[in-house]
Amino acid sequence: MDIVNLQQRLRAFSAARQWQPYQTPKNLAMAMVVEAAELVEIFQWLTPEQSRELEPAQREHLGEEIADVMLYLLQIADQSGIDVERAVERKFAKNALKYPAP
């Protein structure tokens, strides 16, 4: 996955629709939370077993909601000047120290 390319495509998509004034980190984070709630809604009231065995239509819907959340995260990072790959690598390193394997 080419994160920089995705961020460029998202910028172009927003620019073509003149959405840039609304694409602030705050607004994007709020929209991302709404999409995350839609993702959670897919699993609401399912047992743990059912959540692992979704119907094809549910799996497709899940993929759409995951994509929505991810696209908003990429836009938040882009608008905030965060290098996503670097942030992820740093977080992996911190977690390895915080939660060492036995």
Secondary structure as UniProt FT lines:
FT   HELIX           3..16
FT   TURN            17..18
FT   HELIX           20..22
FT   HELIX           25..43
FT   TURN            44..45
FT   HELIX           48..52
FT   HELIX           56..80
FT   HELIX           84..98
//
